[in-house]
Amino acid sequence: MKKILKLKFIELDNWSRPVYRGDDRKIYVDVDPGHASPSIHTKSGNDIEGEPGYPINKDIEVVFVPSRITW
């Protein structure tokens, strides 16, 4: 069974990338909001303005609440 990660939009970071808070309380960023499929990474220091960290595991299904923010 795939793990589901629910992401809720918080705000845009200083690079205008959408930042989300996961239901696991961690901060995530979509590093390529212009691409058809999301590229979700952790945020360094769990900080909205932190650098993108590691990509999430490909086995995790991401659900955007209410929807994904794109360019």
PyMOL CGO cylinders between C-alpha atoms (Angstrom):
from pymol import cmd
from pymol.cgo import CYLINDER

trace = [
    CYLINDER, 0.00, 0.00, 0.00, 1.34, 3.41, -1.03, 0.3, 1, 1, 1, 1, 1, 1,
    CYLINDER, 1.34, 3.41, -1.03, 1.86, 6.06, 1.61, 0.3, 1, 1, 1, 1, 1, 1,
    CYLINDER, 1.86, 6.06, 1.61, -0.19, 9.22, 1.00, 0.3, 1, 1, 1, 1, 1, 1,
    CYLINDER, -0.19, 9.22, 1.00, 1.20, 12.66, 1.82, 0.3, 1, 1, 1, 1, 1, 1,
    CYLINDER, 1.20, 12.66, 1.82, -1.34, 15.50, 1.95, 0.3, 1, 1, 1, 1, 1, 1,
    CYLINDER, -1.34, 15.50, 1.95, 0.12, 18.92, 1.19, 0.3, 1, 1, 1, 1, 1, 1,
    CYLINDER, 0.12, 18.92, 1.19, -1.61, 22.20, 1.98, 0.3, 1, 1, 1, 1, 1, 1,
    CYLINDER, -1.61, 22.20, 1.98, -0.40, 25.41, 0.29, 0.3, 1, 1, 1, 1, 1, 1,
    CYLINDER, -0.40, 25.41, 0.29, 1.18, 27.96, 2.69, 0.3, 1, 1, 1, 1, 1, 1,
    CYLINDER, 1.18, 27.96, 2.69, 2.75, 30.67, 0.51, 0.3, 1, 1, 1, 1, 1, 1,
    CYLINDER, 2.75, 30.67, 0.51, 5.31, 31.35, -2.22, 0.3, 1, 1, 1, 1, 1, 1,
    CYLINDER, 5.31, 31.35, -2.22, 8.98, 31.34, -1.20, 0.3, 1, 1, 1, 1, 1, 1,
    CYLINDER, 8.98, 31.34, -1.20, 11.54, 33.98, -2.23, 0.3, 1, 1, 1, 1, 1, 1,
    CYLINDER, 11.54, 33.98, -2.23, 11.95, 32.21, -5.62, 0.3, 1, 1, 1, 1, 1, 1,
    CYLINDER, 11.95, 32.21, -5.62, 8.14, 32.29, -6.19, 0.3, 1, 1, 1, 1, 1, 1,
    CYLINDER, 8.14, 32.29, -6.19, 7.91, 28.52, -5.73, 0.3, 1, 1, 1, 1, 1, 1,
    CYLINDER, 7.91, 28.52, -5.73, 4.83, 27.16, -3.94, 0.3, 1, 1, 1, 1, 1, 1,
    CYLINDER, 4.83, 27.16, -3.94, 5.53, 25.98, -0.40, 0.3, 1, 1, 1, 1, 1, 1,
    CYLINDER, 5.53, 25.98, -0.40, 3.32, 23.45, 1.34, 0.3, 1, 1, 1, 1, 1, 1,
    CYLINDER, 3.32, 23.45, 1.34, 2.91, 22.01, 4.84, 0.3, 1, 1, 1, 1, 1, 1,
    CYLINDER, 2.91, 22.01, 4.84, 2.50, 18.26, 4.89, 0.3, 1, 1, 1, 1, 1, 1,
    CYLINDER, 2.50, 18.26, 4.89, 0.18, 16.35, 7.16, 0.3, 1, 1, 1, 1, 1, 1,
    CYLINDER, 0.18, 16.35, 7.16, 3.44, 15.12, 8.73, 0.3, 1, 1, 1, 1, 1, 1,
    CYLINDER, 3.44, 15.12, 8.73, 4.09, 18.80, 9.81, 0.3, 1, 1, 1, 1, 1, 1,
    CYLINDER, 4.09, 18.80, 9.81, 7.12, 19.13, 7.48, 0.3, 1, 1, 1, 1, 1, 1,
    CYLINDER, 7.12, 19.13, 7.48, 7.59, 21.95, 4.95, 0.3, 1, 1, 1, 1, 1, 1,
    CYLINDER, 7.59, 21.95, 4.95, 7.83, 21.03, 1.24, 0.3, 1, 1, 1, 1, 1, 1,
    CYLINDER, 7.83, 21.03, 1.24, 8.42, 22.93, -2.00, 0.3, 1, 1, 1, 1, 1, 1,
    CYLINDER, 8.42, 22.93, -2.00, 7.52, 22.19, -5.61, 0.3, 1, 1, 1, 1, 1, 1,
    CYLINDER, 7.52, 22.19, -5.61, 10.80, 23.06, -7.33, 0.3, 1, 1, 1, 1, 1, 1,
    CYLINDER, 10.80, 23.06, -7.33, 9.27, 22.96, -10.82, 0.3, 1, 1, 1, 1, 1, 1,
    CYLINDER, 9.27, 22.96, -10.82, 5.69, 24.27, -10.60, 0.3, 1, 1, 1, 1, 1, 1,
    CYLINDER, 5.69, 24.27, -10.60, 5.63, 24.82, -14.37, 0.3, 1, 1, 1, 1, 1, 1,
    CYLINDER, 5.63, 24.82, -14.37, 6.06, 21.11, -15.13, 0.3, 1, 1, 1, 1, 1, 1,
    CYLINDER, 6.06, 21.11, -15.13, 3.09, 18.79, -15.60, 0.3, 1, 1, 1, 1, 1, 1,
    CYLINDER, 3.09, 18.79, -15.60, 4.10, 16.53, -12.71, 0.3, 1, 1, 1, 1, 1, 1,
    CYLINDER, 4.10, 16.53, -12.71, 5.20, 17.95, -9.34, 0.3, 1, 1, 1, 1, 1, 1,
    CYLINDER, 5.20, 17.95, -9.34, 8.79, 17.79, -8.14, 0.3, 1, 1, 1, 1, 1, 1,
    CYLINDER, 8.79, 17.79, -8.14, 8.36, 17.89, -4.37, 0.3, 1, 1, 1, 1, 1, 1,
    CYLINDER, 8.36, 17.89, -4.37, 11.38, 18.41, -2.08, 0.3, 1, 1, 1, 1, 1, 1,
    CYLINDER, 11.38, 18.41, -2.08, 11.78, 18.99, 1.63, 0.3, 1, 1, 1, 1, 1, 1,
    CYLINDER, 11.78, 18.99, 1.63, 12.86, 22.47, 2.74, 0.3, 1, 1, 1, 1, 1, 1,
    CYLINDER, 12.86, 22.47, 2.74, 16.22, 22.79, 4.49, 0.3, 1, 1, 1, 1, 1, 1,
    CYLINDER, 16.22, 22.79, 4.49, 15.79, 23.42, 8.20, 0.3, 1, 1, 1, 1, 1, 1,
    CYLINDER, 15.79, 23.42, 8.20, 12.04, 22.87, 7.75, 0.3, 1, 1, 1, 1, 1, 1,
    CYLINDER, 12.04, 22.87, 7.75, 11.96, 26.62, 6.98, 0.3, 1, 1, 1, 1, 1, 1,
    CYLINDER, 11.96, 26.62, 6.98, 9.76, 28.26, 4.34, 0.3, 1, 1, 1, 1, 1, 1,
    CYLINDER, 9.76, 28.26, 4.34, 12.75, 30.23, 3.03, 0.3, 1, 1, 1, 1, 1, 1,
    CYLINDER, 12.75, 30.23, 3.03, 15.17, 27.28, 3.35, 0.3, 1, 1, 1, 1, 1, 1,
    CYLINDER, 15.17, 27.28, 3.35, 16.88, 25.78, 0.30, 0.3, 1, 1, 1, 1, 1, 1,
    CYLINDER, 16.88, 25.78, 0.30, 15.21, 22.80, -1.36, 0.3, 1, 1, 1, 1, 1, 1,
    CYLINDER, 15.21, 22.80, -1.36, 16.43, 19.64, 0.31, 0.3, 1, 1, 1, 1, 1, 1,
    CYLINDER, 16.43, 19.64, 0.31, 15.83, 16.05, -0.67, 0.3, 1, 1, 1, 1, 1, 1,
    CYLINDER, 15.83, 16.05, -0.67, 13.16, 14.92, -3.13, 0.3, 1, 1, 1, 1, 1, 1,
    CYLINDER, 13.16, 14.92, -3.13, 10.39, 12.85, -1.61, 0.3, 1, 1, 1, 1, 1, 1,
    CYLINDER, 10.39, 12.85, -1.61, 10.37, 9.11, -2.19, 0.3, 1, 1, 1, 1, 1, 1,
    CYLINDER, 10.37, 9.11, -2.19, 8.79, 8.19, -5.54, 0.3, 1, 1, 1, 1, 1, 1,
    CYLINDER, 8.79, 8.19, -5.54, 6.64, 5.60, -3.73, 0.3, 1, 1, 1, 1, 1, 1,
    CYLINDER, 6.64, 5.60, -3.73, 4.75, 8.35, -1.88, 0.3, 1, 1, 1, 1, 1, 1,
    CYLINDER, 4.75, 8.35, -1.88, 1.51, 9.55, -3.42, 0.3, 1, 1, 1, 1, 1, 1,
    CYLINDER, 1.51, 9.55, -3.42, 1.06, 13.31, -3.05, 0.3, 1, 1, 1, 1, 1, 1,
    CYLINDER, 1.06, 13.31, -3.05, -2.39, 14.84, -2.62, 0.3, 1, 1, 1, 1, 1, 1,
    CYLINDER, -2.39, 14.84, -2.62, -2.70, 18.64, -2.80, 0.3, 1, 1, 1, 1, 1, 1,
    CYLINDER, -2.70, 18.64, -2.80, -5.33, 20.28, -0.59, 0.3, 1, 1, 1, 1, 1, 1,
    CYLINDER, -5.33, 20.28, -0.59, -7.25, 21.95, -2.13, 0.3, 1, 1, 1, 1, 1, 1,
    CYLINDER, -7.25, 21.95, -2.13, -5.08, 21.89, -5.30, 0.3, 1, 1, 1, 1, 1, 1,
    CYLINDER, -5.08, 21.89, -5.30, -1.54, 22.21, -6.66, 0.3, 1, 1, 1, 1, 1, 1,
    CYLINDER, -1.54, 22.21, -6.66, -0.25, 25.72, -7.34, 0.3, 1, 1, 1, 1, 1, 1,
    CYLINDER, -0.25, 25.72, -7.34, 1.40, 26.02, -10.77, 0.3, 1, 1, 1, 1, 1, 1,
    CYLINDER, 1.40, 26.02, -10.77, 2.84, 28.75, -12.97, 0.3, 1, 1, 1, 1, 1, 1,
]
cmd.load_cgo(trace, "trace")
